[in-house]
Amino acid sequence: MTDHQPPAPAEFAGLRALFINCSLTKDSAQSHTGSLMSAVSGLMERAGAQVETVYALDYPIANGVYPDMREYGWKEDAWPEQLWPKVQAADILVIGTPLWLGEESSICRVMIERLYGMSGQLNEKGQSVFYGKVGGVVVTGNEDGVKHVAMSLTFALSHLGYTVPPQADCGWLGEIGPGPSYGDPTDGGTPVGFDNEFTQRNATIMAWNLLHLGRLLKEAGGLPNYGNDRNAWQNGERFGFQNPEPPRQPEQGGSPE
């Protein structure tokens, strides 16, 4: 490896990437998930993309699945005015979470629910407001569950309208049970996890695939809206859909197959 980086490709200069760290550590500087996320975000930044990282616990984010939970009894909600504009402006969204009992953190699930609350909004093509954007996931922990959580989160992002490129997740797992976490110091050696080639490789592939697909979608103006235009569907257009023939019913006195 070398500290010398090639010039950033100009085609990524127009991309905006948002990283949301859903660690449960109060001090963001102590977040192990943030350490691995910085490896991905740093690569994107060196490639020319505009990168911003948000630490979810720094904001009073209300629980719920509506755009503004202050309309539903919450006194505070940073989502509609502080976080949503960042998500809306980003071409790439990366969600990072630690593992707890094999699942994503509680604040990570809140973020997914708040994203879901915006899924009723449409872009100018009549598609989900998340169409034309790409998403990925970073997971760290000391127990099994990286692939399980990545599966859950990438499905959620895809279902909401994000496009998920190949190999859009990376993670690191320590030994089973209590022990050092990603980035923890060792006795004069490389910080924990930093020499794990599998994590290095997946983080690199993830970053570049997010950049490549983000650029392709941005240059194409997003996805074509034939077949996914909700406004047209509401107005009666069915884009070629037909109900199938119903199953053949058995003759009277016969038995079902």
DAPEKA-V755728 format. One record per pair of residues at least 12 apart in sequence whose ideal C-beta (glycine too) atoms are under 7 Angstrom apart, sorted by sequence separation. I is the first residue (numbers start at 1). J is the second residue. If there is no record, write none. Layout:
[[I & J] [I & J]]
This chain:
[[21 & 33] [41 & 53] [62 & 74] [68 & 80] [180 & 192] [227 & 239] [21 & 34] [67 & 80] [95 & 108] [137 & 150] [226 & 239] [62 & 76] [154 & 168] [62 & 77] [154 & 169] [21 & 37] [37 & 53] [60 & 76] [61 & 77] [95 & 111] [137 & 153] [60 & 77] [61 & 78] [62 & 79] [137 & 154] [19 & 37] [60 & 78] [61 & 79] [174 & 192] [59 & 78] [135 & 154] [150 & 169] [150 & 171] [172 & 193] [19 & 41] [61 & 83] [135 & 157] [59 & 82] [17 & 41] [59 & 83] [172 & 196] [146 & 171] [17 & 44] [28 & 55] [135 & 162] [146 & 173] [172 & 199] [134 & 162] [171 & 199] [54 & 83] [133 & 162] [134 & 163] [135 & 164] [144 & 173] [170 & 199] [28 & 58] [130 & 160] [131 & 161] [134 & 164] [139 & 169] [26 & 57] [130 & 161] [134 & 165] [137 & 168] [140 & 171] [142 & 173] [17 & 49] [19 & 51] [21 & 53] [54 & 86] [128 & 160] [130 & 162] [136 & 168] [137 & 169] [138 & 170] [139 & 171] [140 & 172] [141 & 173] [142 & 174] [170 & 202] [21 & 54] [128 & 161] [135 & 168] [136 & 169] [138 & 171] [143 & 176] [170 & 203] [15 & 49] [16 & 50] [17 & 51] [18 & 52] [19 & 53] [20 & 54] [21 & 55] [22 & 56] [52 & 86] [84 & 118] [127 & 161] [12 & 47] [13 & 48] [15 & 50] [19 & 54] [21 & 56] [79 & 114] [142 & 177] [167 & 202] [12 & 48] [18 & 54] [20 & 56] [142 & 178] [170 & 206] [12 & 49] [142 & 179] [169 & 206] [8 & 46] [9 & 47] [10 & 48] [167 & 205] [168 & 206] [8 & 47] [9 & 48] [142 & 181] [167 & 206] [8 & 48] [93 & 133] [99 & 139] [5 & 46] [102 & 143] [112 & 153] [119 & 160] [140 & 181] [168 & 209] [91 & 133] [92 & 134] [93 & 135] [94 & 136] [95 & 137] [96 & 138] [97 & 139] [98 & 140] [99 & 141] [102 & 144] [103 & 145] [119 & 161] [140 & 182] [167 & 209] [168 & 210] [90 & 133] [98 & 141] [102 & 145] [166 & 209] [94 & 138] [99 & 143] [112 & 156] [116 & 160] [165 & 209] [104 & 149] [115 & 160] [165 & 210] [99 & 145] [102 & 148] [103 & 149] [63 & 110] [65 & 113] [104 & 152] [165 & 213] [61 & 110] [64 & 113] [104 & 153] [57 & 107] [67 & 117] [99 & 149] [163 & 213] [56 & 107] [65 & 116] [66 & 117] [67 & 118] [65 & 117] [97 & 149] [61 & 114] [64 & 117] [40 & 94] [163 & 217] [56 & 111] [37 & 94] [95 & 153] [37 & 96] [33 & 96] [33 & 97] [33 & 98] [32 & 98] [18 & 86] [18 & 87] [93 & 162] [136 & 206] [18 & 90] [16 & 89] [17 & 90] [22 & 95] [16 & 90] [17 & 91] [22 & 96] [24 & 98] [136 & 210] [16 & 91] [17 & 92] [18 & 93] [19 & 94] [20 & 95] [21 & 96] [22 & 97] [23 & 98] [15 & 91] [20 & 96] [134 & 210] [15 & 92] [17 & 94] [19 & 96] [134 & 213] [134 & 214] [24 & 105] [23 & 105] [22 & 105] [24 & 107] [134 & 217] [22 & 107] [132 & 217] [22 & 108] [22 & 111] [132 & 222] [20 & 111] [131 & 222] [132 & 223] [131 & 223] [127 & 223] [125 & 222] [40 & 138] [127 & 225] [126 & 225] [125 & 225] [37 & 138] [127 & 228] [36 & 138] [127 & 229] [126 & 229] [127 & 230] [36 & 140] [125 & 229] [126 & 230] [33 & 138] [126 & 231] [126 & 232] [33 & 140] [32 & 140] [122 & 230] [122 & 231] [92 & 210] [92 & 214] [91 & 214] [91 & 218] [40 & 170] [36 & 172] [36 & 182] [35 & 182] [35 & 183] [32 & 181] [32 & 182] [32 & 183] [43 & 204] [49 & 211] [40 & 203] [44 & 207] [39 & 203] [43 & 207] [47 & 211] [40 & 206] [36 & 203] [40 & 207] [44 & 211] [15 & 211] [12 & 211] [15 & 214] [15 & 215] [12 & 215] [15 & 218] [11 & 215] [14 & 218]]
